[in-house]
């Protein structure tokens, strides 16, 4: 050993000796402090004992070992209880000192746009996502050039560009009920002057001119508001009149009002008012006496004349008082303007074109029973009614070129996307529209049929216009994205940037985390956030803490189905019975017959059914008389037939331990009927008649129901199913106006977290309401859970809140962690939080 090595070894030994002496000194000091507090813990003064508990607990984990060793040698029961209280307090302090750390964050789902728009020249596109963000997209590059963040409380559902493409408009259906505007050059918000606030129940039209029209429909106030995007302004232009049409340049707008003459019931007086939108002044008023009707197609595109069908003839009245009225044609049923020409449909099935009262073109036998005709984007739509192969009366449509009369296509049972001017307004400010039918989807652009493809229902409601046009382009909502169609290049397509789907609910299973948006769901690997499976939300289910994909089981999520708690059996209700099969697909399907006759109501025919907790029994509402059929799942043998009842069946549940069958009826007096698994009556329990009983929930050994609307404050009633007696009612003022939508059970089975709309409540099944745990967002779904040790975590508006189990004492709050959904891992050690479109996994540190 060298001299330098020896010197280093001496230094190391010296440091080790010094460190040991310090540690021993600290241990001695701790032992002395604990001994003093142990002595005070035995004091007769309660305040002295409480001070000792706090002092020992403040020592933290270092005091835990000595306290446990003292408990092992302590024989006095009361002293042991005090030491146990100290250990609880140590655990509470340690829990409160933890901080949540993000392990990973991902946006697992995308969604189709809520609203779309294209500028008139097709240069710019805009999509609004579920994440409340608007993407301004340059169509040439298909890249988002600006992201406009909109507050989630602002419910924008329609978008449109102004004529120059310099302003993007949106209508807020949320709190402000007013238009919003953004500058497309930089995405900056523009201030719009506002007049009267818009009421609920408005109808809207966002045209690609500088106008935003909002129609107010109220019994005492029927008016139209006009917003002009640039320069900004707002004005009420008409009251008690019906919006009729808009000129193609957006400079004139017409309204109509009709009044019947009591002495001439077959005729009516129609007053047509035409306004200049730039000056907001009326420029012409026309009065007509007619037996016909006025439709949106009756005003000419330049708003210079109005045409109506009166007693089978076409009457044209010019806004110029000097020009005489002209009348022509016979047997006319309906008409529409196409530029300076009038196209009329006739009861002999013909469609005729007129210019200055002279017929210039005719198409005979266009449709059987021809009724309506309208024009948009250079295409004539004619409709007639006929009887199909199922002997149903349906509408058939013929689409013809407005310029030549050439037949483009025939369809029936159609819906319109894009402009939909066929339904409301005669004039199209866009250059295309799309037609959906059960046969095919047709896209029209610039007066020609440019695309025909098999029908794909892109949208739940085709009337919501899933296609918009601009220039030589169209944007179509398709599944999870918006697709740009270049119509000039042979309908070439390209996908626009996707937007995130707002996560509304989380469920943490043993197989992964399930995130639900409005329409889709994803199973996520909790280790790294990878998406393992993704599909429509109704195809996923959580059964006894396990993930179950319903797709291989051939279950339509929209149908009535039940899955046993162990995930072994699945049942689907049909009109004639209940189909049962093993969840793994092995074995044949078995039909268990029920007695739903032809006179059964919809609820009785598709009534409730449920498995027992162990999956051995299946109970279902059956028959018009309201019976309960109970089967043995494995054999299909009918074990019991319960009923009939005097009232229709509301809910059926099977208690887990004793397999007790519980039934509630849709009766004047709320009652819970109890039966054994063989159908033997076990008695009836009447819920107190202090109000309306709702949300019956069987949770563990308890049945809970919420009462409201009666005398006294709202209450939560609890019935112990294993020790039957009268339900215990616990007034809960915080439930006022609240519907219970989720209940979390503590590991001890005695305490509950009750989630309502806007409130989270702590509740004991033995002693009743404990306290409110905080206010949450009204649209939150699943924002609480239990951690290991029975401690609770709640996602409130103030942030993530940690609560100590036995006393529900608030230990910590992290305002940085917030969102609209929360889930706790099955072992209670991790949490998942959804905020907007993103999901974050947190672990305590």
Helices and strands as residue ranges (DSSP letters): H 3-41, H 46-58, H 61-73, H 77-96, E 100-106, E 110-111, E 115-118, E 124-128, E 133-138, E 143-149, E 156-161, E 167-172, E 179-183, E 189-190, E 203-206, E 211-217, E 222-228, E 233-239, E 242-246, E 252-261, E 264-276, E 281-290, G 296-298, E 305-310, E 313-318, E 326-328, E 332-338, E 341-346, E 351-355, E 358-363, E 370-376, E 379-387, E 393-401, E 407-412, E 415-418, E 432-436, E 440-445, E 448-454, G 462-464, E 467-470, E 473-478, E 481-486, G 487-489, E 492-495, E 499-500, E 505-509, E 512-516, E 520-524, E 531-536, G 537-539, E 540-543, E 546-549, G 551-553, E 561-563, E 569-573, E 577-582, E 590-593, H 602-605, E 609-611, E 617-622, E 627-632, E 638-642, E 649-654, E 661-665, E 671-675, E 681-686, E 692-699, E 702-708, E 715-720, E 728-731, G 733-735, E 742-745, E 751-755, E 759-764, E 768-775, E 784-786, G 788-790, E 792-796, E 799-804, E 809-814, E 821-824, E 830-835, E 838-844
